[in-house]
Amino acid sequence: MKGNVISYKSKRFAVRVIRLYQHLTEHKREFVLSKQLLRSGTSIGANVREAGRAQSKKDFTSKMNIALKEAAESEYWLELLQETDYLTRPEYDSLAQDCGELNRLLISIVRTSNTNV
């Protein structure tokens, strides 16, 4: 079940990040921070997808660890966008909540996979 949840939530987060990127570049003319968030925010789901096709438990754990790092990086870019007034507090809170949930799920998956290696 967790694999399905993380796949679904990471893809939903990526879609939100893409839409935010479109908004920030078109309406706020912000290109640097939003591009960084676009890269890290969409990479989470890509690595989760790759982990689903892992060749070994070690490969699976490695991909999930990369997804976890990308989620942590995404939190950082969201914080910067909020602190520089590109995101309102409610926008930030909503995205940060989703990103935090991804972090918690990924931490759980990585811990579980490390104990089963």
Z-matrix of the N, CA and C atoms (Angstrom, degrees):
N
C 1 1.455
C 2 1.531 1 111.75
N 3 1.336 2 117.58 1 -42.23
C 4 1.460 3 119.74 2 -178.32
C 5 1.516 4 112.03 3 -60.00
N 6 1.316 5 117.07 4 -38.39
C 7 1.462 6 120.22 5 178.68
C 8 1.511 7 111.45 6 -59.45
N 9 1.313 8 117.14 7 -41.38
C 10 1.460 9 121.24 8 178.38
C 11 1.519 10 110.90 9 -67.58
N 12 1.315 11 116.70 10 -41.12
C 13 1.463 12 121.07 11 -179.82
C 14 1.520 13 110.51 12 -63.81
N 15 1.319 14 117.29 13 -47.30
C 16 1.461 15 119.85 14 -178.25
C 17 1.524 16 111.20 15 -65.74
N 18 1.314 17 117.37 16 -37.18
C 19 1.469 18 120.17 17 177.33
C 20 1.517 19 110.88 18 -63.16
N 21 1.313 20 115.77 19 -47.59
C 22 1.465 21 121.01 20 -179.50
C 23 1.527 22 111.05 21 -62.84
N 24 1.329 23 116.68 22 -50.85
C 25 1.465 24 120.32 23 -175.37
C 26 1.524 25 112.25 24 -68.05
N 27 1.326 26 117.57 25 -35.64
C 28 1.468 27 118.71 26 179.43
C 29 1.526 28 110.90 27 -69.79
N 30 1.319 29 116.95 28 -34.49
C 31 1.473 30 119.38 29 177.24
C 32 1.522 31 110.49 30 -70.48
N 33 1.319 32 117.72 31 -42.40
C 34 1.468 33 121.57 32 177.88
C 35 1.527 34 110.25 33 -60.47
N 36 1.332 35 116.33 34 -40.84
C 37 1.459 36 120.56 35 178.47
C 38 1.531 37 109.89 36 -64.03
N 39 1.321 38 117.22 37 -42.67
C 40 1.469 39 121.13 38 179.14
C 41 1.528 40 110.68 39 -59.83
N 42 1.320 41 117.06 40 -41.93
C 43 1.470 42 120.60 41 178.72
C 44 1.527 43 109.90 42 -62.61
N 45 1.324 44 116.81 43 -42.59
C 46 1.470 45 119.85 44 178.42
C 47 1.528 46 110.89 45 -63.21
N 48 1.320 47 116.99 46 -41.06
C 49 1.463 48 121.53 47 179.82
C 50 1.530 49 110.30 48 -64.75
N 51 1.311 50 117.27 49 -41.57
C 52 1.468 51 120.78 50 178.31
C 53 1.525 52 110.35 51 -61.84
N 54 1.307 53 116.47 52 -44.85
C 55 1.479 54 120.17 53 178.98
C 56 1.524 55 111.20 54 -64.94
N 57 1.317 56 116.81 55 -38.33
C 58 1.459 57 119.93 56 176.71
C 59 1.525 58 110.37 57 -64.43
N 60 1.319 59 116.70 58 -43.04
C 61 1.466 60 120.78 59 177.63
C 62 1.530 61 110.49 60 -57.91
N 63 1.328 62 116.58 61 -45.68
C 64 1.461 63 120.40 62 178.93
C 65 1.528 64 110.67 63 -59.32
N 66 1.319 65 116.13 64 -44.21
C 67 1.471 66 120.97 65 179.76
C 68 1.536 67 111.25 66 -64.02
N 69 1.325 68 115.76 67 -47.90
C 70 1.465 69 119.23 68 -176.62
C 71 1.521 70 112.51 69 -64.93
N 72 1.317 71 117.12 70 -37.98
C 73 1.467 72 118.46 71 -179.25
C 74 1.523 73 112.00 72 -76.76
N 75 1.322 74 117.12 73 -37.29
C 76 1.467 75 120.01 74 -177.80
C 77 1.523 76 113.33 75 -78.71
N 78 1.322 77 117.27 76 -40.67
C 79 1.466 78 120.08 77 -171.87
C 80 1.522 79 114.47 78 -104.18
N 81 1.309 80 117.59 79 -29.47
C 82 1.463 81 119.89 80 -176.85
C 83 1.531 82 111.81 81 -108.85
N 84 1.324 83 116.22 82 -7.13
C 85 1.469 84 122.52 83 179.02
C 86 1.529 85 111.68 84 57.23
N 87 1.313 86 116.18 85 37.78
C 88 1.463 87 122.20 86 177.75
C 89 1.522 88 107.38 87 -105.60
N 90 1.333 89 116.27 88 123.51
C 91 1.462 90 119.73 89 -173.76
C 92 1.526 91 114.55 90 -119.34
N 93 1.297 92 118.49 91 -29.11
C 94 1.465 93 120.90 92 -171.54
C 95 1.529 94 111.80 93 -79.11
N 96 1.323 95 117.25 94 -59.86
C 97 1.468 96 120.58 95 -178.23
C 98 1.521 97 111.18 96 -64.03
N 99 1.322 98 116.05 97 -40.50
C 100 1.466 99 119.53 98 -178.40
C 101 1.526 100 111.65 99 -65.47
N 102 1.326 101 117.08 100 -34.03
C 103 1.472 102 119.92 101 177.75
C 104 1.525 103 110.44 102 -68.19
N 105 1.318 104 116.41 103 -38.81
C 106 1.466 105 120.07 104 177.37
C 107 1.530 106 110.41 105 -62.95
N 108 1.334 107 115.90 106 -43.94
C 109 1.466 108 120.01 107 177.99
C 110 1.524 109 110.57 108 -64.41
N 111 1.309 110 116.83 109 -40.06
C 112 1.468 111 120.67 110 178.22
C 113 1.529 112 110.60 111 -57.74
N 114 1.307 113 116.32 112 -44.65
C 115 1.470 114 120.25 113 -179.05
C 116 1.524 115 112.00 114 -65.58
N 117 1.316 116 116.38 115 -50.45
C 118 1.473 117 118.75 116 -176.59
C 119 1.525 118 111.60 117 -72.62
N 120 1.325 119 117.08 118 -39.00
C 121 1.461 120 120.54 119 -177.22
C 122 1.518 121 114.25 120 -68.06
N 123 1.324 122 116.61 121 -32.17
C 124 1.463 123 119.24 122 177.77
C 125 1.526 124 111.37 123 -86.10
N 126 1.306 125 116.84 124 -21.62
C 127 1.461 126 121.50 125 179.74
C 128 1.526 127 112.25 126 -69.64
N 129 1.318 128 117.22 127 -27.67
C 130 1.467 129 120.43 128 179.83
C 131 1.524 130 109.89 129 -56.42
N 132 1.304 131 116.36 130 -55.95
C 133 1.458 132 121.18 131 -178.87
C 134 1.513 133 113.22 132 -64.71
N 135 1.329 134 116.75 133 -35.21
C 136 1.466 135 120.19 134 178.68
C 137 1.530 136 110.45 135 -63.14
N 138 1.314 137 116.76 136 -41.68
C 139 1.463 138 120.14 137 178.90
C 140 1.522 139 112.01 138 -71.71
N 141 1.316 140 117.44 139 -35.10
C 142 1.461 141 120.76 140 174.73
C 143 1.524 142 109.39 141 -62.88
N 144 1.320 143 116.70 142 -43.32
C 145 1.465 144 121.19 143 178.46
C 146 1.528 145 110.31 144 -61.48
N 147 1.342 146 116.50 145 -44.61
C 148 1.464 147 120.03 146 178.00
C 149 1.523 148 111.48 147 -62.01
N 150 1.318 149 116.47 148 -39.12
C 151 1.470 150 120.22 149 179.97
C 152 1.524 151 111.09 150 -60.86
N 153 1.310 152 116.61 151 -32.16
C 154 1.454 153 120.73 152 177.87
C 155 1.509 154 112.96 153 -64.68
N 156 1.313 155 117.29 154 -17.94
C 157 1.463 156 122.32 155 178.78
C 158 1.531 157 111.15 156 -114.27
N 159 1.316 158 115.70 157 21.84
C 160 1.463 159 120.66 158 -177.12
C 161 1.525 160 111.31 159 -60.17
N 162 1.317 161 114.55 160 148.07
C 163 1.466 162 120.62 161 -178.78
C 164 1.527 163 112.28 162 -85.97
N 165 1.328 164 115.93 163 -15.40
C 166 1.464 165 120.18 164 -179.46
C 167 1.526 166 108.69 165 -156.90
N 168 1.318 167 115.73 166 170.09
C 169 1.459 168 120.30 167 176.50
C 170 1.534 169 110.59 168 -63.42
N 171 1.326 170 115.74 169 -38.01
C 172 1.466 171 120.41 170 178.00
C 173 1.531 172 110.87 171 -63.16
N 174 1.322 173 116.80 172 -42.46
C 175 1.464 174 122.11 173 178.04
C 176 1.532 175 109.96 174 -63.58
N 177 1.325 176 116.84 175 -43.14
C 178 1.468 177 121.74 176 177.74
C 179 1.527 178 110.64 177 -58.59
N 180 1.329 179 115.50 178 -48.95
C 181 1.466 180 120.21 179 -178.93
C 182 1.522 181 111.11 180 -62.67
N 183 1.312 182 116.91 181 -39.69
C 184 1.459 183 121.19 182 178.69
C 185 1.527 184 111.39 183 -61.57
N 186 1.325 185 117.38 184 -46.08
C 187 1.473 186 121.36 185 -179.85
C 188 1.527 187 110.94 186 -64.48
N 189 1.323 188 116.39 187 -40.40
C 190 1.466 189 119.56 188 179.13
C 191 1.524 190 111.01 189 -68.01
N 192 1.330 191 116.96 190 -34.83
C 193 1.464 192 120.25 191 175.34
C 194 1.525 193 110.89 192 -64.56
N 195 1.312 194 117.13 193 -39.83
C 196 1.467 195 120.49 194 177.28
C 197 1.530 196 109.44 195 -64.15
N 198 1.325 197 117.21 196 -43.03
C 199 1.470 198 120.76 197 177.65
C 200 1.523 199 110.29 198 -59.58
N 201 1.334 200 116.70 199 -40.83
C 202 1.464 201 121.21 200 178.45
C 203 1.527 202 111.06 201 -62.86
N 204 1.313 203 117.35 202 -42.83
C 205 1.470 204 120.67 203 177.64
C 206 1.528 205 111.27 204 -62.96
N 207 1.316 206 116.41 205 -40.05
C 208 1.465 207 120.39 206 178.79
C 209 1.533 208 111.15 207 -65.88
N 210 1.319 209 116.64 208 -36.28
C 211 1.468 210 120.29 209 177.43
C 212 1.532 211 110.55 210 -65.89
N 213 1.328 212 116.24 211 -41.51
C 214 1.468 213 119.82 212 177.23
C 215 1.526 214 110.47 213 -63.49
N 216 1.320 215 116.94 214 -40.65
C 217 1.469 216 120.60 215 177.71
C 218 1.529 217 110.72 216 -64.18
N 219 1.307 218 116.24 217 -40.30
C 220 1.475 219 120.27 218 178.99
C 221 1.524 220 110.87 219 -61.21
N 222 1.323 221 117.11 220 -39.25
C 223 1.469 222 120.30 221 176.49
C 224 1.522 223 110.33 222 -58.61
N 225 1.308 224 116.72 223 -42.22
C 226 1.457 225 121.70 224 179.80
C 227 1.526 226 111.50 225 -60.52
N 228 1.345 227 117.28 226 -48.19
C 229 1.461 228 120.67 227 -178.64
C 230 1.523 229 110.81 228 -65.44
N 231 1.324 230 117.25 229 -36.62
C 232 1.464 231 120.25 230 176.52
C 233 1.530 232 110.68 231 -62.96
N 234 1.324 233 116.06 232 -42.47
C 235 1.470 234 119.98 233 178.09
C 236 1.530 235 110.69 234 -60.24
N 237 1.317 236 116.66 235 -45.66
C 238 1.467 237 119.81 236 179.48
C 239 1.526 238 111.86 237 -63.19
N 240 1.318 239 116.87 238 -41.77
C 241 1.468 240 119.96 239 178.78
C 242 1.523 241 111.13 240 -63.15
N 243 1.307 242 117.49 241 -36.52
C 244 1.461 243 120.37 242 178.90
C 245 1.531 244 110.61 243 -73.35
N 246 1.324 245 116.74 244 -43.42
C 247 1.463 246 120.37 245 -177.14
C 248 1.531 247 112.90 246 -70.84
N 249 1.316 248 117.50 247 -16.83
C 250 1.469 249 121.38 248 176.63
C 251 1.529 250 111.16 249 -103.95
N 252 1.310 251 116.03 250 14.00
C 253 1.469 252 124.16 251 173.34
C 254 1.527 253 115.33 252 67.00
N 255 1.331 254 117.19 253 22.07
C 256 1.462 255 119.41 254 172.39
C 257 1.524 256 110.99 255 -83.01
N 258 1.327 257 116.26 256 -25.00
C 259 1.464 258 122.15 257 175.25
C 260 1.513 259 109.05 258 -116.89
N 261 1.310 260 115.82 259 138.34
C 262 1.459 261 119.30 260 172.52
C 263 1.527 262 108.30 261 -73.21
N 264 1.290 263 116.58 262 164.93
C 265 1.463 264 120.26 263 179.05
C 266 1.528 265 111.61 264 -60.07
N 267 1.344 266 119.60 265 -45.80
C 268 1.473 267 119.17 266 178.02
C 269 1.532 268 113.13 267 -62.92
N 270 1.330 269 117.53 268 -38.40
C 271 1.474 270 120.27 269 177.13
C 272 1.530 271 110.09 270 -62.30
N 273 1.324 272 114.53 271 -47.33
C 274 1.466 273 119.51 272 178.94
C 275 1.522 274 110.92 273 -60.56
N 276 1.319 275 116.91 274 -48.57
C 277 1.467 276 120.66 275 -177.04
C 278 1.525 277 111.43 276 -57.11
N 279 1.304 278 116.94 277 -42.80
C 280 1.462 279 121.27 278 -179.11
C 281 1.527 280 111.73 279 -64.67
N 282 1.317 281 116.33 280 -48.35
C 283 1.468 282 120.43 281 179.72
C 284 1.526 283 111.69 282 -68.44
N 285 1.325 284 117.02 283 -40.40
C 286 1.466 285 120.89 284 179.76
C 287 1.530 286 110.62 285 -65.44
N 288 1.309 287 117.14 286 -35.11
C 289 1.461 288 120.41 287 177.04
C 290 1.532 289 110.22 288 -63.59
N 291 1.323 290 116.62 289 -46.04
C 292 1.471 291 120.48 290 178.04
C 293 1.531 292 111.03 291 -62.09
N 294 1.312 293 116.24 292 -43.36
C 295 1.458 294 120.83 293 -179.33
C 296 1.533 295 110.63 294 -66.65
N 297 1.303 296 116.82 295 -40.55
C 298 1.459 297 120.73 296 177.32
C 299 1.520 298 111.84 297 -62.68
N 300 1.320 299 116.09 298 -38.61
C 301 1.459 300 120.27 299 177.41
C 302 1.530 301 110.61 300 -64.47
N 303 1.328 302 116.73 301 -41.50
C 304 1.465 303 120.19 302 175.84
C 305 1.528 304 110.66 303 -60.80
N 306 1.315 305 116.73 304 -43.05
C 307 1.465 306 120.78 305 178.17
C 308 1.522 307 110.99 306 -58.52
N 309 1.317 308 116.95 307 -47.13
C 310 1.467 309 120.51 308 -178.96
C 311 1.532 310 111.48 309 -62.92
N 312 1.326 311 116.56 310 -43.76
C 313 1.463 312 119.89 311 178.05
C 314 1.524 313 111.17 312 -62.09
N 315 1.324 314 116.26 313 -45.10
C 316 1.460 315 120.23 314 -178.70
C 317 1.529 316 111.84 315 -65.81
N 318 1.312 317 117.09 316 -39.55
C 319 1.467 318 120.54 317 176.68
C 320 1.526 319 109.57 318 -59.23
N 321 1.306 320 116.36 319 -45.42
C 322 1.466 321 120.99 320 179.21
C 323 1.528 322 111.49 321 -61.88
N 324 1.320 323 116.43 322 -44.47
C 325 1.471 324 120.96 323 179.89
C 326 1.525 325 110.53 324 -63.66
N 327 1.325 326 117.09 325 -45.46
C 328 1.467 327 121.02 326 -178.90
C 329 1.527 328 110.16 327 -63.98
N 330 1.320 329 117.77 328 -44.41
C 331 1.470 330 120.64 329 179.17
C 332 1.523 331 110.86 330 -61.19
N 333 1.309 332 116.31 331 -45.31
C 334 1.456 333 120.62 332 179.75
C 335 1.522 334 111.33 333 -64.16
N 336 1.319 335 117.20 334 -43.13
C 337 1.461 336 119.45 335 -178.88
C 338 1.524 337 111.62 336 -69.00
N 339 1.338 338 117.67 337 -31.06
C 340 1.459 339 120.37 338 177.70
C 341 1.520 340 111.85 339 -69.44
N 342 1.317 341 117.65 340 -31.75
C 343 1.460 342 120.22 341 179.90
C 344 1.529 343 112.02 342 -78.81
N 345 1.330 344 115.94 343 -17.19
C 346 1.462 345 120.00 344 -179.09
C 347 1.515 346 113.37 345 -99.76
N 348 1.327 347 117.27 346 5.33
C 349 1.481 348 119.81 347 -177.48
C 350 1.504 349 109.71 348 -78.42
